[in-house]
Amino acid sequence: MKRLAVTHLRSQTRRFSTKPGSEWETWAKTATQASWSPYAAGGVAVALAAYLILPGSSKDHAVKHTPKSLAESQFDKFAKPFNPSSSSGLATEAKAATDNSNDIETPMRERMSTFVRKMQNKIVENLDKLEMQAAQELGVTPKLFVRDEWVRKEGGVGLSCVLQEGNVFEKAGVLVSVVHGPASANLIKQMRARKKEGVSDESGVYHMFAAGCSMVLHPHNPNAPTAHLNYRYFELVKEGEEKPVAAWFGGGCDLTPSYLFEEDAVQFHRVIKDVCDKHDTEYYPKFKKWCDEYFYIPHRHETRGVGGIFFDDLEHGDHNNLFKFVEECGLSFVDQYVPIMQRRWNAPFSAEMKRWQQLRRGRYVEFNLVYDRGTKFGLVTPGARIESIMCSLPLTARWEYMHEPAEGSKEAELIKVLQKPREWVV
Amino acid sequence: MKRLAVTHLRSQTRRFSTKPGSEWETWAKTATQASWSPYAAGGVAVALAAYLILPGSSKDHAVKHTPKSLAESQFDKFAKPFNPSSSSGLATEAKAATDNSNDIETPMRERMSTFVRKMQNKIVENLDKLEMQAAQELGVTPKLFVRDEWVRKEGGVGLSCVLQEGNVFEKAGVLVSVVHGPASANLIKQMRARKKEGVSDESGVYHMFAAGCSMVLHPHNPNAPTAHLNYRYFELVKEGEEKPVAAWFGGGCDLTPSYLFEEDAVQFHRVIKDVCDKHDTEYYPKFKKWCDEYFYIPHRHETRGVGGIFFDDLEHGDHNNLFKFVEECGLSFVDQYVPIMQRRWNAPFSAEMKRWQQLRRGRYVEFNLVYDRGTKFGLVTPGARIESIMCSLPLTARWEYMHEPAEGSKEAELIKVLQKPREWVV
């Protein structure tokens, strides 16, 4: 059971050390042009780390010091594992220590790899600040995100930032992965929302590259909404060829309140609509509708939440423009969500409201396990990291038989909106 | 939101009335040759009923007084809804008021319809007794099962017996359904574990009949195991024909402990093995293995629990013998499980043990929503009753990132068994 505990412990304590860090750390610093401030938090995350020093449930994914098993490939430079004992590793870090995400000469793989880390860093930093502010108000010790690095045996690396049982969030995960490897026909099918002719033929051998950041935040307070975000980039390359046969962006963000506050829904949608409109005024209406359709739970006849945007298979026109769009979406999340949390994280609530939130969490689980393409994709990906896939699930959830809110109640008001999605901004 | 509350309230309060009852009640009485004792429980289930008088979440499935929308068909007599205002309904009841499950002249549909109610009645009665015993020991009011009848618009009826937040069980559901209707190609595919040539052709129009009882019991105490049971009978009939093109039995029972007590696993398996051996000594080893394979969670590399038996597509030989086998399996459940509960329901436990139980509940949810064929079958069945499908989910569940039990712990001991199923009886 206690596999590789030492390795994991090391990867987490490094979070709070002043020693020059891993490739991840270097990238993260570069990305925001600010150091990972240790928040003078030597012992802060100890309680939380108690969960995380228990090693991963799959031995294939634990951090390895000498990743000799990784096949050398054209993707490796974009997904190099942390390797503190290797001087060549440090050389790579130095090379990566510039923010190349806006350099159009840099391959898109590398730009996306940089961007997803930059986004992760920005989100984690702002949520940590929120937690510190909350802890100060409550007069308790803050519980900050804990970092957990992993290597995918089949090719790729990841950095998970997870917080459990904090003062603001019951569970929060901001996960980056940059993976590559052989792509089976089934995998290719699952990767795309819509089938496209000519992307692959049965005789060919394909490799895929995927860089993405996904995030789910489940607050404690039933007045505060759950938020989800995912921005990703895929390439499909035929063996022996350099140019991808397909390359596309996907992503989106959406809000799942247990209680409806119109101003929160409007805030969330307003910020992302402004980003969309800067790029193409058709984006927001199209992607807002796609979001409502995607996050629909057919067996409950309701959407998961009040929506946001969702898009996939984005590959039209100049990819520099698409990248810029995706980047601005991702980096705007903090403005979409943090102001909402500032007014909700400590709002008064009753035991009944908490119970209702738990029932809504149950719905969240139903959507993610039964319908979510990201989860399905994860479950069919060879060597996928199950802990990352399941990280989106709430810490706690509840199912009651035949529960239905009383007519005219706040709970019933939410359901009405979920049954008939509304336009929040025009 | 508050649809048909009166109807539901009536169907529940009838549970405790002395008025001559519905068709269900008549069948239930007949089946056990004992009356539904009211346990002098006029107000007993009030707290629990608070959940249940909230009407169903799908208006299509609420109990209807005048089920005129039901198509008359050859199946209707086996799945007649409760209809208190109809004298013809009473006539049907009178006709059904004999236990015909062992009459080989009676059509199998009717025998199974009787049997599933008989089994439901026996289980509910014994679990109510357990609850009353527990409540007496604790000096509190018992919370007994509440009955909830429903009509399937497309054809069929059901009787759900559900208990939430009792003294022994956190959530317990014993559900009977007898349904029929048009069978789509997709439905036929989902109905069977293995494809069989010649069962249906694309040009034909088919109807299905299904009678089953399914049960999931989630106790409060982490020392006490969750139990699941399902016995069912299907017929597929080509339109215009009388004899089914296919008819088969399926079912099984399995145990899901949070903590392993070998004597419990042995007890559960011993009883069902004895039943199997009476019919065919090849049954137990074959169905025990099938159970371990079926209740496997690939992404966790572990089984859901310590198994039991599982079988499907049972159609060989004389169906009277198959029926007898299924009937004896179902009726033996009380002997499999109640003795275990008697020694575990009130065993001491810590908060840590409760937390571990909640994590195991999370695994239960993962299996049921991602892999369970019963759930998938339900989700693709037109007009399926979602509250019955989701009734198998625990009241509460938990997911922690990277949780793994400490080496040598009781929790780790359970995982070892789930990773490598054991032979409990030989």
Interface residues (C-beta under 8 A of the other chain):
Chain A: M1 K2 Y51 L52 L54 P55 G56 S57 S58 D148 S160 V162 Q164 K171 G173 P298 H299 R300 H301 Q358 G362 V365 E366 L369 V370 L379 I386 E387 I389 M390 C391 L393 P394 L395 T396 A397 R398 W399 E400 Y401 M402 H403 E404 P405 A406 E407 G408 S409 A412 I415
Chain B: M1 K2 Y51 L52 L54 P55 G56 S57 S58 D148 S160 V162 Q164 K171 G173 P298 H299 R300 H301 Q358 G362 V365 E366 L369 V370 L379 I386 E387 I389 M390 C391 L393 P394 L395 T396 A397 R398 W399 E400 Y401 M402 H403 E404 P405 A406 E407 G408 S409 A412 I415
